[in-house]
Amino acid sequence: MRTEEIKASHTGYVTKGRLSDYAYDKAMSKAKVAIFNYRQRGVVFKGMPTSVFKVTSVDLHDPRFTAKMWECLDTSSWKPVLKESGKEVATDGQVRRFVVTGVVVDLGDRWMVQDYTLHRDQKC
């Protein structure tokens, strides 16, 4: 999912990639809203974030199997820029390394990210 989200942030359009192959429900909604809001302000992203993630638990007792994940997302090299000018518009003092937690669900033919939460108050 993260790879497709990065592609969408470079173009400003969720529909030009394969994000829907990896995210659905709240995760897809959050990604669409974020990309749309940036596009409305004329902002795209340059560079690539780095990420370290791990599965923290798996539940095989729900009607659908679920896994919880933890990620350390480092956005230091993933910069918001104005599409027209290329001018960087990152906010001074913004946390660039933070925790992301999420839920991944087995939909039968594949696992997809159902939801995620950015924890900008939790540095990693």
C-alpha positions as a Markdown table, in Angstrom:
| # | Residue | x | y | z |
|---|---|---|---|---|
| 1 | Met | 0.0 | 0.0 | 0.0 |
| 2 | Arg | 2.7 | 2.4 | 0.9 |
| 3 | Thr | 4.4 | 2.2 | -2.5 |
| 4 | Glu | 1.1 | 3.0 | -4.3 |
| 5 | Glu | 0.4 | 5.8 | -1.9 |
| 6 | Ile | 3.8 | 7.3 | -2.7 |
| 7 | Lys | 3.1 | 7.1 | -6.4 |
| 8 | Ala | -0.3 | 8.8 | -5.9 |
| 9 | Ser | 1.5 | 11.6 | -3.9 |
| 10 | His | 3.9 | 12.2 | -6.8 |
| 11 | Thr | 1.0 | 12.6 | -9.3 |
| 12 | Gly | -1.7 | 14.0 | -7.1 |
| 13 | Tyr | -4.2 | 11.3 | -8.2 |
| 14 | Val | -5.2 | 8.1 | -6.4 |
| 15 | Thr | -6.9 | 6.8 | -9.5 |
| 16 | Lys | -3.7 | 6.7 | -11.6 |
| 17 | Gly | -2.2 | 3.9 | -9.6 |
| 18 | Arg | -3.1 | 0.6 | -8.0 |
| 19 | Leu | -3.8 | 1.8 | -4.5 |
| 20 | Ser | -7.2 | 0.2 | -4.6 |
| 21 | Asp | -5.5 | -3.2 | -4.9 |
| 22 | Tyr | -4.0 | -2.8 | -1.4 |
| 23 | Ala | -6.3 | -0.5 | 0.5 |
| 24 | Tyr | -10.0 | -0.3 | 1.1 |
| 25 | Asp | -12.5 | 1.0 | 3.6 |
| 26 | Lys | -11.1 | 3.6 | 6.0 |
| 27 | Ala | -7.6 | 3.3 | 4.6 |
| 28 | Met | -8.7 | 4.1 | 1.1 |
| 29 | Ser | -10.8 | 7.0 | 2.3 |
| 30 | Lys | -8.0 | 8.5 | 4.3 |
| 31 | Ala | -5.6 | 8.2 | 1.3 |
| 32 | Lys | -8.1 | 9.7 | -1.1 |
| 33 | Val | -8.8 | 12.7 | 1.2 |
| 34 | Ala | -5.2 | 13.4 | 1.9 |
| 35 | Ile | -4.2 | 13.3 | -1.8 |
| 36 | Phe | -7.2 | 15.3 | -2.8 |
| 37 | Asn | -6.5 | 18.0 | -0.2 |
| 38 | Tyr | -2.8 | 18.3 | -1.4 |
| 39 | Arg | -3.9 | 18.5 | -5.0 |
| 40 | Gln | -6.4 | 21.2 | -4.2 |
| 41 | Arg | -3.5 | 23.3 | -2.8 |
| 42 | Gly | -1.3 | 22.5 | -5.8 |
| 43 | Val | 1.0 | 20.3 | -3.7 |
| 44 | Val | 2.7 | 17.0 | -4.8 |
| 45 | Phe | 5.6 | 15.1 | -3.2 |
| 46 | Lys | 9.1 | 14.6 | -4.4 |
| 47 | Gly | 11.5 | 11.9 | -3.1 |
| 48 | Met | 10.8 | 8.8 | -1.2 |
| 49 | Pro | 10.0 | 8.1 | 2.4 |
| 50 | Thr | 11.6 | 5.1 | 4.2 |
| 51 | Ser | 9.7 | 2.7 | 6.3 |
| 52 | Val | 10.3 | -0.1 | 8.8 |
| 53 | Phe | 7.3 | -2.1 | 9.7 |
| 54 | Lys | 6.3 | -5.2 | 11.6 |
| 55 | Val | 3.3 | -7.3 | 12.3 |
| 56 | Thr | 2.4 | -6.9 | 16.0 |
| 57 | Ser | -0.5 | -9.4 | 16.3 |
| 58 | Val | -2.6 | -11.8 | 14.2 |
| 59 | Asp | -6.2 | -12.7 | 15.0 |
| 60 | Leu | -7.3 | -15.9 | 13.3 |
| 61 | His | -10.6 | -16.1 | 15.3 |
| 62 | Asp | -12.6 | -13.3 | 13.7 |
| 63 | Pro | -14.8 | -14.1 | 10.7 |
| 64 | Arg | -12.0 | -12.4 | 8.7 |
| 65 | Phe | -8.4 | -12.9 | 9.7 |
| 66 | Thr | -6.8 | -9.7 | 10.8 |
| 67 | Ala | -3.3 | -8.5 | 11.5 |
| 68 | Lys | -2.2 | -5.4 | 13.3 |
| 69 | Met | 0.9 | -3.6 | 12.1 |
| 70 | Trp | 3.3 | -1.0 | 13.4 |
| 71 | Glu | 5.4 | 1.2 | 11.1 |
| 72 | Cys | 8.1 | 3.7 | 11.6 |
| 73 | Leu | 7.7 | 6.1 | 8.7 |
| 74 | Asp | 10.6 | 8.5 | 7.9 |
| 75 | Thr | 9.4 | 11.3 | 5.6 |
| 76 | Ser | 12.7 | 13.3 | 5.8 |
| 77 | Ser | 13.4 | 12.6 | 2.1 |
| 78 | Trp | 9.7 | 12.9 | 1.0 |
| 79 | Lys | 9.1 | 16.6 | 0.5 |
| 80 | Pro | 5.9 | 18.4 | -0.3 |
| 81 | Val | 6.4 | 20.9 | -3.2 |
| 82 | Leu | 4.2 | 23.2 | -5.2 |
| 83 | Lys | 3.6 | 21.4 | -8.5 |
| 84 | Glu | 3.9 | 24.6 | -10.5 |
| 85 | Ser | 7.1 | 26.0 | -9.1 |
| 86 | Gly | 8.8 | 23.0 | -7.3 |
| 87 | Lys | 9.1 | 25.2 | -4.2 |
| 88 | Glu | 9.2 | 23.1 | -1.0 |
| 89 | Val | 6.3 | 23.9 | 1.3 |
| 90 | Ala | 7.2 | 21.7 | 4.3 |
| 91 | Thr | 6.2 | 23.2 | 7.7 |
| 92 | Asp | 9.2 | 24.1 | 9.9 |
| 93 | Gly | 9.4 | 21.9 | 13.0 |
| 94 | Gln | 7.1 | 19.2 | 11.5 |
| 95 | Val | 7.8 | 15.7 | 12.8 |
| 96 | Arg | 9.5 | 13.8 | 10.0 |
| 97 | Arg | 9.8 | 10.3 | 11.7 |
| 98 | Phe | 6.7 | 9.0 | 13.4 |
| 99 | Val | 4.7 | 5.9 | 14.1 |
| 100 | Val | 1.9 | 4.5 | 12.0 |
| 101 | Thr | -0.4 | 1.7 | 13.2 |
| 102 | Gly | -2.8 | -0.2 | 11.1 |
| 103 | Val | -5.1 | -3.1 | 10.5 |
| 104 | Val | -4.7 | -5.5 | 7.6 |
| 105 | Val | -7.6 | -7.9 | 6.7 |
| 106 | Asp | -7.7 | -11.2 | 4.8 |
| 107 | Leu | -10.4 | -10.8 | 2.2 |
| 108 | Gly | -10.1 | -14.3 | 0.9 |
| 109 | Asp | -8.0 | -13.7 | -2.2 |
| 110 | Arg | -5.6 | -11.2 | -0.7 |
| 111 | Trp | -4.7 | -9.2 | 2.4 |
| 112 | Met | -5.6 | -5.5 | 2.3 |
| 113 | Val | -5.1 | -2.5 | 4.6 |
| 114 | Gln | -8.4 | -1.6 | 6.1 |
| 115 | Asp | -7.4 | 1.3 | 8.4 |
| 116 | Tyr | -4.3 | 3.1 | 9.6 |
| 117 | Thr | -3.5 | 5.9 | 12.0 |
| 118 | Leu | -0.7 | 8.4 | 11.9 |
| 119 | His | 0.8 | 9.0 | 15.4 |
| 120 | Arg | 2.8 | 12.2 | 14.8 |
| 121 | Asp | 3.1 | 12.6 | 18.5 |
| 122 | Gln | 5.1 | 9.3 | 18.7 |
| 123 | Lys | 8.6 | 9.7 | 17.3 |
| 124 | Cys | 10.5 | 6.6 | 16.3 |
